[in-house]
Amino acid sequence: MIDVSALRALRSVATLGTLAKAAEELGFTASAVSQQIKRLEREVGVPVLAPAGRGVVLTPAGQAVVDSAPEVFQALEHCAEAARSVADGAPQGTLRVVAFSTGVRGLLAPAVADLAVRCPELFLHISEQDPDQALHSVEAGTADLALIHDADGVPVALPPSVIQRHIHTDVGDVVLHRSHPLVALDRPLTVADLSGHPWVTSPPGTVCHQWFRRLFAGADGDPDVRHLIDDFSTQLSLVASGSVIALIPRLGRPPLRADLVALPLKRVPKREVFAAWRRSANASPAIRAVLAELGTSAGAGL
């Protein structure tokens, strides 16, 4: 009989390429992962890994084992979740949730208090991860539920073992000092309105910077970017000085000071937010409870 923990270790090594990285992901030492792999080789009777430079690669036999692993994990998880769902159905235990930072701020954090009241025996363990890493964690079994968003309008590719549900549409607004002349327009702002005004923006490589570049695509001249700041609270501090304006997603926006105002754009930048989990965990009362709470929070206009 193949040991499930050893099978999980092999799959992690196959994905990450080294025993050390697999150990970090699984929470073991590299020596412990090595021992698990050796135990697996004794159980199947053939080598499953071969050295390759500073890393390792799968042997043909190892690849065959890894290719079959998803069916094993899905069957085991489906069995466990079916048992939980036909008991009293009460969500309990710890649910490992991974999410991008503004998803934590805008969706998970507001849901935690109500969830604790409705499901007192359920505990969330939340870790911050970008969408690609979050999906890997769910697929690998090191997380149970992920919040992800599309990348500049392009959906994240889902592994076959993972399903998703749309839970929120996040949009960006322009934040200005209340004394700024654009506030007097009292209507959604156009690119022409924004031309010539100095900005603080998120750094290149972020979704908000992509929004910003797309906003000015085709406009005459480059926008006047004075500062590149990743933290939205810091951006708002600079906006409060009256010297710059900012484009900030609603999920990532802290409560505005009295001297700041958020104005909508005529060409609204947006991203779609999804919850993702393994198909084999579809019957999980814990996942269903969190999805229901996220739906309520998103519907409240966060």
Salt bridges, closest charged atoms under 4 A:
ASP3 OD2 - ARG39 NH2 3.39
GLU25 OE2 - HIS136 NE2 2.53
GLU77 OE1 - ARG278 NE 2.72
GLU81 OE2 - ARG84 NH1 2.89
ASP144 OD1 - ARG96 NH2 2.81
ASP144 OD1 - ARG278 NH2 3.36
ASP152 OD1 - ARG214 NH2 1.62
ASP170 OD2 - ARG271 NE 3.01
ASP173 OD2 - ARG250 NE 2.67
ASP173 OD2 - ARG253 NH1 2.98
ASP193 OD2 - ARG187 NH1 2.66
ASP224 OD2 - ARG226 NH2 2.86
ASP259 OD2 - HIS177 NE2 3.86
ASP259 OD2 - ARG257 NH2 2.63
GLU272 OE1 - HIS166 NE2 2.62
GLU293 OE1 - ARG118 NH1 3.04
